[in-house]
Amino acid sequence: MNRLRLPSRLKIAPPSLKPPSKLSRASLALRTKKHKSGFPPNIGIITRHHIPQLLADGSSVWFPYPGHSPRGQTLRAVLNIPRQLSPTSTIASTKKTQNNTQTMSCYAQVVTTPTADTPGACVLLHFDRRRYLFGRMAEGTQRAMVQRKIAMAKIHNIFVTGTVDWGTTGGLPGLMLTLADVVAGAKAARAEEVASREAKGLKARERDIEDDLHIYGGKNLLHSLATTRRFIFRKGIPLSLNEVRTNSPSQRNDRALPDFEDENIRVWHLPISSDPSASRPGSRKRKRSDLEEGGEEAETPVTDEAGLSDAEAQHIRQAAVAGMFSSTWSLDTLHEMNLRDVDPLAKIFFRSESGMIEEYKGPLPGSAEELPDIRVLIRSPWPAAKIETLPGTKPSNESLCYIAKCHPRRGKFKAAEAANLGVNPRLHSKKLIEGETVTLENGTVVTPEMVMEPTIEGRGFAVIDIPSEDMVDNFLARPEWSDSTLMSGIDVMYWISSEQFSAYRDERLAEFMKKFPSVQHVLLGQDVCPNTLALQDPADKTIKMNLIDPERFPLLKFDNRPLAPVDAGEVGAVGARVNLHPKTGPTSEHLIPPLDTAATLQGMVEQHREVLQMAKEAREKIADPAFLAEVQESQKDIPYPETEIIPLGTGSALPSKYRNVSATLIRVPGHGSYLFDCGENTLGQLRRFYGHEGTDEVLKDLRAIYISHLHADHHFGTASVMARWNKVTAGTDTYLGVIAIEGFHGWLREYDGVEPLGLDRVIRIVPFHPGGQPKMQTFPETGWKFPPALNVNECNIQQALLPKVEACWVDHCQNATAVVITFVPSGLKIAYSGDCRPSKKFAELGKGAHLLLHECTFEDGLRGDAMAKKHSTISEALAVGRDMGARRILLTHFSQRYPKLPAPIGVEGEGESEKVVLGKDTAVLYAFDHMHIKLGEFKQAEQFIPAIEKLVGRRRRRRRRRRRSRS
């Protein structure tokens, strides 16, 4: 019998203020004593048969998980068998092919090749009604799809190749959020349409919105996505997340039958391993499920932590992911608990004597004041966030490849031969076409083969991802390659290589390719694909800005030249298609050529002569000795004027055509480099600016990363940056400070099991609630003790001083902070707002700052939007700088509604604008991606603002005038 470790005594939780949703039949809770390790004595054995209704309905059962907790409490984990998440490793669609799709076009197209902007390679399989993604879902994938206008609304199946790490899945969380938002938008539009028609007395047209999302990947896929549960949440998205391992049971007993099938395609999973004994590729018989009711107890592996079996650990991860996307949780739901058990960071309410719900303002847990013995109300966190920690994992030694094929197509109906046999077209033709045998009135038996041309084999492709040399033998041993039926119709093999291993250069694999001479072998690797400008629109804009101000807008690093040739195969290119139906074969008509930089320069000269003249005048002015002397005099008290500021992402919410998400690099001479927020593909932005080798040098110089809050657009690039930092500094005693709230450090600890981030050389600097008593924290590497707060004055690592770090809470999301960093002994003071409404506390903390980086998501005319979404307008950001007395202000984090530039600085927006008067020695600039500005050059850069506004603001002003003329 399969046994799940659960408490022997379960207690029903107090009823919530709102009735449970119809999806939840009950809520179970438990009380346990604190313990250090192992299961407490009241843990008994309970089988699925004890709680059949709960588990069958996809409800949750809480049980203690003895892991690390910063508050020393027993942690809780949830055991859940969600409806949308199958307990098996792979899922084959139950949909059957109902039609022949004779007229449907189908092709495979390369979406990304490995470049600085797009480190992964992926392929899109296109059908008229559905899309499928295969390959590495690396950071930058979503932005590349936006750039190439690839509609994401029809993507419902994603097949991740390779070994699961941030290099193969770093773009997946953001892509999932976008797909979920697309579905939510479609549902909202549909609801409006229905309401509108009903209001007019019309019947709403029936139209289903496909909202399912199926993702397939290798070992650690579940764990990797479950670690993001604290900052990813979308409701009502049916998610099927399928982890395929080398020892996974197949969904089919016959290799001819696929692991996935829908009305368009069939897919076979090909997991491989560096350990030959871990895989039995010749066997595809399905094993008994670990959770099959009434089954005998299986010999499942046990994890190192807590004695959990692998199946139990997987269910915890499944529950976390289900809570991230499939929940019906509502923000308005409150639940009751004792004040002493409340997290002091939570917003606390209580029910007054009059029965009204009011905010609690009294003493908090952890404070020196005596707590009243009362029951209070707090907002229930979304379900996934209730899982405080996940079972541990280890880096995977497995990789996943795929074979995908279209369905076979029936041959044409031979009407003449049917007529000769006496077939009645009205009575018999349809049955014969659908594969039925018919008997004519004269007794003649006619089979489909007698009147139909032979079935046309479905065309297809393979996606091969072998990240290390020790997986080659296991790959070659797969029986699929010798299955002539399965390999029939395979037109192309996509070979994705890693930085560590180029599969197509291996002699064994070169011989393997020769066994399939009719197959097109497409090579997708960093060592063969040129480092072209994958994001051409922002690169085009940077080239134009370089003509205006080359000092502040240097040219990006790229190379269109082909790299070292390979004997086998051909180098893949973005846009390259292989048609699968109705025509077949490769086509080059959709290739995306490299950016023609010469044409950009020529167009700039021909179309923007006035802009270039303005830029020339600005260059002449900043070269004037009198101007330089005036600037020098006005900023002689600013320390380290050579400090470099490189905005790497200046947009909000999600990557867009012209702006990446939040990240700013600041390099202080003699004090190293610092990252303020680290949105998705920050590493790619660095590599596009510095090149690969230059980026490694920057990472060697990196001293600290500051994460302002846990919104995904501010930190989804941290894992890749830290993983690369860990690699280039390996073997040294270099340390890295990570300044973030505890929830972010918890994510780093959990994800470190998937891919080493070098946490043994990371110094955690964590904010604490003002009402609480911080515990002293010891770092064994140094022996120092200090509170886990943001006011750490000094920390001497390698005889290099980390700066003084101070922070305050700001009004945005829970636990959002702004930070002020002061470098000693020079006194250089840098303030960064993160995302927030204007903060007086932040202005006080940053008093006298030499540099202020402040968000200004909205123009002044949208102050209502800024208040509702807890952001700042341009004038509000400038007012903070005025109150702070900041000498240099860099405005960033613009709404994606302003793709190039918001309203010019100092110019009113579409509504009333506050007049902000700044000091005469204050300089203000807008940030652009890949801008390079020194602290001592703001005054020079200001001279180019009119030319830049003339260049990038013209089209937007025309749109504004059109809107005003219509109003």
JOHUFEN-V180816 format. One record per residue. N is the residue number from 1. OMEGA is omega in whole degrees, -180 to 180 (NA if undefined). Layout:
# JOHUFEN-V180816
n = (N | N)
omega = (OMEGA | OMEGA)
This chain:
# JOHUFEN-V180816
n = (1 | 2 | 3 | 4 | 5 | 6 | 7 | 8 | 9 | 10 | 11 | 12 | 13 | 14 | 15 | 16 | 17 | 18 | 19 | 20 | 21 | 22 | 23 | 24 | 25 | 26 | 27 | 28 | 29 | 30 | 31 | 32 | 33 | 34 | 35 | 36 | 37 | 38 | 39 | 40 | 41 | 42 | 43 | 44 | 45 | 46 | 47 | 48 | 49 | 50 | 51 | 52 | 53 | 54 | 55 | 56 | 57 | 58 | 59 | 60 | 61 | 62 | 63 | 64 | 65 | 66 | 67 | 68 | 69 | 70 | 71 | 72 | 73 | 74 | 75 | 76 | 77 | 78 | 79 | 80 | 81 | 82 | 83 | 84 | 85 | 86 | 87 | 88 | 89 | 90 | 91 | 92 | 93 | 94 | 95 | 96 | 97 | 98 | 99 | 100 | 101 | 102 | 103 | 104 | 105 | 106 | 107 | 108 | 109 | 110 | 111 | 112 | 113 | 114 | 115 | 116 | 117 | 118 | 119 | 120 | 121 | 122 | 123 | 124 | 125 | 126 | 127 | 128 | 129 | 130 | 131 | 132 | 133 | 134 | 135 | 136 | 137 | 138 | 139 | 140 | 141 | 142 | 143 | 144 | 145 | 146 | 147 | 148 | 149 | 150 | 151 | 152 | 153 | 154 | 155 | 156 | 157 | 158 | 159 | 160 | 161 | 162 | 163 | 164 | 165 | 166 | 167 | 168 | 169 | 170 | 171 | 172 | 173 | 174 | 175 | 176 | 177 | 178 | 179 | 180 | 181 | 182 | 183 | 184 | 185 | 186 | 187 | 188 | 189 | 190 | 191 | 192 | 193 | 194 | 195 | 196 | 197 | 198 | 199 | 200 | 201 | 202 | 203 | 204 | 205 | 206 | 207 | 208 | 209 | 210 | 211 | 212 | 213 | 214 | 215 | 216 | 217 | 218 | 219 | 220 | 221 | 222 | 223 | 224 | 225 | 226 | 227 | 228 | 229 | 230 | 231 | 232 | 233 | 234 | 235 | 236 | 237 | 238 | 239 | 240 | 241 | 242 | 243 | 244 | 245 | 246 | 247 | 248 | 249 | 250 | 251 | 252 | 253 | 254 | 255 | 256 | 257 | 258 | 259 | 260 | 261 | 262 | 263 | 264 | 265 | 266 | 267 | 268 | 269 | 270 | 271 | 272 | 273 | 274 | 275 | 276 | 277 | 278 | 279 | 280 | 281 | 282 | 283 | 284 | 285 | 286 | 287 | 288 | 289 | 290 | 291 | 292 | 293 | 294 | 295 | 296 | 297 | 298 | 299 | 300 | 301 | 302 | 303 | 304 | 305 | 306 | 307 | 308 | 309 | 310 | 311 | 312 | 313 | 314 | 315 | 316 | 317 | 318 | 319 | 320 | 321 | 322 | 323 | 324 | 325 | 326 | 327 | 328 | 329 | 330 | 331 | 332 | 333 | 334 | 335 | 336 | 337 | 338 | 339 | 340 | 341 | 342 | 343 | 344 | 345 | 346 | 347 | 348 | 349 | 350 | 351 | 352 | 353 | 354 | 355 | 356 | 357 | 358 | 359 | 360 | 361 | 362 | 363 | 364 | 365 | 366 | 367 | 368 | 369 | 370 | 371 | 372 | 373 | 374 | 375 | 376 | 377 | 378 | 379 | 380 | 381 | 382 | 383 | 384 | 385 | 386 | 387 | 388 | 389 | 390 | 391 | 392 | 393 | 394 | 395 | 396 | 397 | 398 | 399 | 400 | 401 | 402 | 403 | 404 | 405 | 406 | 407 | 408 | 409 | 410 | 411 | 412 | 413 | 414 | 415 | 416 | 417 | 418 | 419 | 420 | 421 | 422 | 423 | 424 | 425 | 426 | 427 | 428 | 429 | 430 | 431 | 432 | 433 | 434 | 435 | 436 | 437 | 438 | 439 | 440 | 441 | 442 | 443 | 444 | 445 | 446 | 447 | 448 | 449 | 450 | 451 | 452 | 453 | 454 | 455 | 456 | 457 | 458 | 459 | 460 | 461 | 462 | 463 | 464 | 465 | 466 | 467 | 468 | 469 | 470 | 471 | 472 | 473 | 474 | 475 | 476 | 477 | 478 | 479 | 480 | 481 | 482 | 483 | 484 | 485 | 486 | 487 | 488 | 489 | 490 | 491 | 492 | 493 | 494 | 495 | 496 | 497 | 498 | 499 | 500 | 501 | 502 | 503 | 504 | 505 | 506 | 507 | 508 | 509 | 510 | 511 | 512 | 513 | 514 | 515 | 516 | 517 | 518 | 519 | 520 | 521 | 522 | 523 | 524 | 525 | 526 | 527 | 528 | 529 | 530 | 531 | 532 | 533 | 534 | 535 | 536 | 537 | 538 | 539 | 540 | 541 | 542 | 543 | 544 | 545 | 546 | 547 | 548 | 549 | 550 | 551 | 552 | 553 | 554 | 555 | 556 | 557 | 558 | 559 | 560 | 561 | 562 | 563 | 564 | 565 | 566 | 567 | 568 | 569 | 570 | 571 | 572 | 573 | 574 | 575 | 576 | 577 | 578 | 579 | 580 | 581 | 582 | 583 | 584 | 585 | 586 | 587 | 588 | 589 | 590 | 591 | 592 | 593 | 594 | 595 | 596 | 597 | 598 | 599 | 600 | 601 | 602 | 603 | 604 | 605 | 606 | 607 | 608 | 609 | 610 | 611 | 612 | 613 | 614 | 615 | 616 | 617 | 618 | 619 | 620 | 621 | 622 | 623 | 624 | 625 | 626 | 627 | 628 | 629 | 630 | 631 | 632 | 633 | 634 | 635 | 636 | 637 | 638 | 639 | 640 | 641 | 642 | 643 | 644 | 645 | 646 | 647 | 648 | 649 | 650 | 651 | 652 | 653 | 654 | 655 | 656 | 657 | 658 | 659 | 660 | 661 | 662 | 663 | 664 | 665 | 666 | 667 | 668 | 669 | 670 | 671 | 672 | 673 | 674 | 675 | 676 | 677 | 678 | 679 | 680 | 681 | 682 | 683 | 684 | 685 | 686 | 687 | 688 | 689 | 690 | 691 | 692 | 693 | 694 | 695 | 696 | 697 | 698 | 699 | 700 | 701 | 702 | 703 | 704 | 705 | 706 | 707 | 708 | 709 | 710 | 711 | 712 | 713 | 714 | 715 | 716 | 717 | 718 | 719 | 720 | 721 | 722 | 723 | 724 | 725 | 726 | 727 | 728 | 729 | 730 | 731 | 732 | 733 | 734 | 735 | 736 | 737 | 738 | 739 | 740 | 741 | 742 | 743 | 744 | 745 | 746 | 747 | 748 | 749 | 750 | 751 | 752 | 753 | 754 | 755 | 756 | 757 | 758 | 759 | 760 | 761 | 762 | 763 | 764 | 765 | 766 | 767 | 768 | 769 | 770 | 771 | 772 | 773 | 774 | 775 | 776 | 777 | 778 | 779 | 780 | 781 | 782 | 783 | 784 | 785 | 786 | 787 | 788 | 789 | 790 | 791 | 792 | 793 | 794 | 795 | 796 | 797 | 798 | 799 | 800 | 801 | 802 | 803 | 804 | 805 | 806 | 807 | 808 | 809 | 810 | 811 | 812 | 813 | 814 | 815 | 816 | 817 | 818 | 819 | 820 | 821 | 822 | 823 | 824 | 825 | 826 | 827 | 828 | 829 | 830 | 831 | 832 | 833 | 834 | 835 | 836 | 837 | 838 | 839 | 840 | 841 | 842 | 843 | 844 | 845 | 846 | 847 | 848 | 849 | 850 | 851 | 852 | 853 | 854 | 855 | 856 | 857 | 858 | 859 | 860 | 861 | 862 | 863 | 864 | 865 | 866 | 867 | 868 | 869 | 870 | 871 | 872 | 873 | 874 | 875 | 876 | 877 | 878 | 879 | 880 | 881 | 882 | 883 | 884 | 885 | 886 | 887 | 888 | 889 | 890 | 891 | 892 | 893 | 894 | 895 | 896 | 897 | 898 | 899 | 900 | 901 | 902 | 903 | 904 | 905 | 906 | 907 | 908 | 909 | 910 | 911 | 912 | 913 | 914 | 915 | 916 | 917 | 918 | 919 | 920 | 921 | 922 | 923 | 924 | 925 | 926 | 927 | 928 | 929 | 930 | 931 | 932 | 933 | 934 | 935 | 936 | 937 | 938 | 939 | 940 | 941 | 942 | 943 | 944 | 945 | 946 | 947 | 948 | 949 | 950 | 951 | 952 | 953 | 954 | 955 | 956 | 957 | 958 | 959 | 960 | 961 | 962 | 963 | 964 | 965 | 966 | 967)
omega = (175 | -175 | 178 | -179 | -180 | 180 | 178 | 178 | 179 | -179 | 180 | -180 | 176 | -180 | 178 | 180 | 177 | 178 | 179 | 179 | -177 | -180 | -177 | -179 | -178 | 176 | -177 | 178 | -180 | 176 | 179 | 175 | 175 | 180 | -178 | -178 | 179 | 180 | 178 | -173 | -178 | 176 | 178 | 178 | 178 | -179 | 179 | -178 | 179 | -177 | -173 | -175 | -179 | -176 | 179 | -179 | 179 | 178 | -173 | 172 | -178 | 173 | -175 | 175 | -173 | 176 | -178 | 175 | -180 | 179 | 176 | -178 | 172 | 179 | 179 | 173 | -179 | 173 | -172 | 169 | -175 | 177 | -172 | -178 | -180 | 177 | 178 | -173 | -179 | -179 | 172 | -179 | 179 | 179 | 178 | 178 | -176 | -179 | -173 | -179 | -176 | -174 | -176 | 177 | -177 | 176 | 173 | -175 | 177 | 180 | 180 | 168 | -177 | 174 | 176 | -179 | -174 | -174 | 180 | 176 | 177 | -175 | 177 | 172 | -171 | 165 | -177 | -174 | -179 | 175 | 179 | 178 | 176 | 174 | -179 | 180 | -175 | 174 | -180 | -178 | -179 | -178 | 177 | 179 | 176 | 180 | -176 | 175 | 176 | -178 | -178 | -176 | -176 | 178 | 179 | -179 | -180 | -179 | -176 | 179 | 173 | 176 | -177 | 169 | -176 | 178 | 180 | -176 | -175 | 178 | -175 | 180 | 179 | 178 | 178 | 178 | -180 | 179 | 178 | 179 | 177 | 179 | 180 | 178 | 179 | 179 | 179 | 178 | 179 | 179 | 177 | 180 | 180 | -179 | -180 | -179 | 179 | 178 | 179 | -180 | -179 | 177 | -179 | 178 | 179 | 180 | 180 | 175 | 180 | -177 | -178 | 178 | -178 | -179 | -180 | 179 | -175 | -179 | -179 | 177 | 179 | -178 | -177 | -179 | 179 | 179 | -177 | -173 | -178 | -176 | 172 | 178 | 172 | -174 | 167 | 177 | 178 | -175 | 173 | -178 | -168 | -179 | -176 | -179 | 180 | 179 | 180 | 173 | 178 | 177 | -176 | 176 | -175 | -178 | 179 | 179 | -173 | 174 | 177 | 179 | 169 | -175 | -177 | -170 | 171 | -177 | 175 | 177 | 178 | 177 | 177 | -175 | 175 | 178 | -176 | -177 | -178 | -175 | 173 | -173 | -179 | -177 | 178 | 178 | -178 | 177 | 177 | 179 | 179 | -177 | 180 | -177 | 177 | -178 | 177 | -179 | -178 | 176 | -178 | 178 | -179 | 178 | -179 | -176 | 165 | 179 | 178 | 172 | 179 | 179 | 179 | 179 | 180 | -180 | 175 | 180 | 178 | 180 | 179 | -178 | 178 | 179 | -180 | -172 | -170 | -174 | 172 | -178 | 178 | 180 | -174 | -177 | 177 | 173 | -170 | 176 | 178 | -179 | -176 | -178 | -175 | 171 | -178 | 179 | -177 | 174 | -169 | 177 | 173 | 179 | -177 | -180 | 179 | 180 | 180 | 176 | -178 | 179 | -180 | -177 | -174 | -180 | -178 | 175 | -180 | 179 | -178 | -178 | 179 | -178 | 172 | 180 | -176 | 173 | -179 | -179 | 174 | 176 | 177 | 178 | 178 | -168 | -176 | -177 | 179 | 178 | -172 | 180 | -179 | 170 | -178 | 176 | 179 | 177 | -177 | 172 | -178 | 177 | -176 | 175 | -177 | 164 | 180 | -180 | 171 | 177 | 174 | 179 | 180 | 178 | -179 | 177 | -179 | -174 | -178 | -180 | 178 | 179 | 179 | 180 | 180 | -180 | 176 | -176 | -176 | -175 | -166 | -171 | -177 | -180 | 180 | 179 | -179 | 173 | -180 | 173 | -178 | 175 | -178 | -179 | 180 | 178 | 179 | 177 | -180 | 178 | 179 | -178 | -177 | -175 | -179 | 171 | -177 | 177 | 180 | -179 | 176 | 180 | -178 | -178 | 175 | 175 | -172 | -178 | -179 | -172 | -179 | -176 | -177 | 174 | -173 | -178 | 179 | 177 | -178 | -178 | 179 | -178 | -178 | -175 | 179 | 179 | -175 | 180 | -179 | -176 | 177 | 180 | 177 | -175 | -174 | 171 | 177 | -177 | 179 | -178 | 179 | 178 | -176 | -172 | 176 | -174 | -174 | 176 | 178 | -176 | -179 | -179 | 175 | 176 | 178 | -180 | -178 | 178 | 180 | -175 | -179 | -179 | 175 | -180 | -177 | -175 | -178 | -178 | -180 | -177 | 178 | -179 | -180 | -179 | -179 | 176 | -175 | 179 | -168 | -177 | 177 | 177 | 178 | 179 | 180 | 178 | 178 | 179 | 178 | 177 | 179 | -175 | -175 | 180 | -177 | -178 | 179 | 178 | -179 | -180 | 177 | 180 | -179 | -176 | 176 | -178 | -174 | -179 | 178 | -177 | -176 | 173 | 179 | -176 | 179 | 180 | -179 | 180 | -179 | -177 | 167 | -180 | 180 | -179 | -4 | 173 | 179 | 176 | -178 | 175 | -178 | -174 | -179 | 178 | 177 | -177 | 176 | 179 | 178 | -177 | 179 | 179 | 177 | 179 | -179 | 179 | 178 | -179 | -175 | -171 | -174 | -179 | -180 | 178 | -179 | 177 | 177 | 179 | 178 | 179 | 178 | 179 | 178 | -179 | -177 | 175 | -179 | -180 | -180 | 177 | -179 | 179 | 179 | 178 | -179 | -179 | -175 | -177 | -179 | 179 | 178 | -179 | 177 | 179 | 178 | 176 | -176 | 175 | -179 | 174 | -180 | 177 | -174 | 180 | -180 | 170 | -177 | 179 | -179 | -175 | -174 | -175 | 172 | -180 | -161 | 170 | 176 | 177 | 175 | -178 | -178 | -178 | 178 | -178 | 176 | -175 | -176 | 177 | 176 | -170 | -170 | -178 | -177 | 176 | 172 | 178 | 177 | 177 | 176 | -178 | 177 | -179 | -174 | -169 | -177 | -178 | 179 | 178 | 177 | 178 | 177 | -179 | 175 | -178 | -176 | -179 | -176 | 172 | 177 | 177 | -172 | 180 | -169 | 171 | -169 | -176 | -179 | -177 | -177 | 175 | -174 | -176 | -179 | 177 | -178 | 178 | 178 | 175 | 180 | -178 | -175 | 178 | -179 | 179 | 177 | 176 | 178 | 178 | 179 | 175 | 175 | -176 | -176 | 178 | -173 | -180 | 179 | 177 | 175 | 177 | 179 | -179 | -178 | -178 | -180 | 176 | 178 | -174 | -176 | -179 | -179 | -176 | 176 | 177 | 179 | 175 | -179 | 174 | -166 | 176 | 175 | -178 | -178 | -178 | -176 | 176 | -177 | 175 | 177 | -176 | -179 | 174 | -175 | -179 | -174 | -176 | -179 | 174 | 174 | -179 | 177 | -177 | 178 | 176 | 175 | -174 | -171 | 179 | -171 | 177 | 180 | -179 | 176 | -177 | 165 | -177 | 172 | -175 | 177 | -179 | 175 | 176 | -180 | -175 | 174 | 173 | 180 | 176 | 174 | -178 | 166 | -171 | 173 | -179 | -179 | -179 | 179 | 4 | -173 | -178 | 177 | -173 | -179 | -180 | -179 | -172 | -167 | 175 | -180 | 162 | 179 | -173 | 176 | 179 | 178 | 179 | 178 | -178 | -177 | -177 | 179 | -179 | 176 | 179 | 174 | 170 | -175 | 177 | 171 | -172 | -174 | 170 | -176 | -180 | -179 | -179 | 177 | 176 | -180 | 179 | -178 | -177 | 175 | 173 | -179 | 171 | -180 | -178 | 179 | 177 | 179 | 178 | 175 | 177 | 177 | -180 | -180 | -174 | -177 | -179 | -180 | -178 | 175 | -178 | -175 | 178 | -178 | 173 | -180 | 172 | 176 | -172 | -178 | -175 | 173 | -179 | 179 | -179 | 178 | -180 | -179 | 176 | -176 | 177 | -180 | -177 | 176 | 177 | -178 | -180 | -180 | 178 | -177 | 179 | 179 | 177 | -176 | 178 | 167 | 177 | 173 | 175 | 177 | 169 | 178 | -176 | 175 | -177 | -178 | -176 | 180 | -179 | 177 | -178 | 179 | -176 | -179 | -177 | 179 | 180 | 180 | 178 | 178 | -177 | -170 | -177 | -173 | -175 | -178 | 179 | 177 | 178 | -179 | 180 | 179 | 179 | -179 | -179 | 179 | -175 | NA)
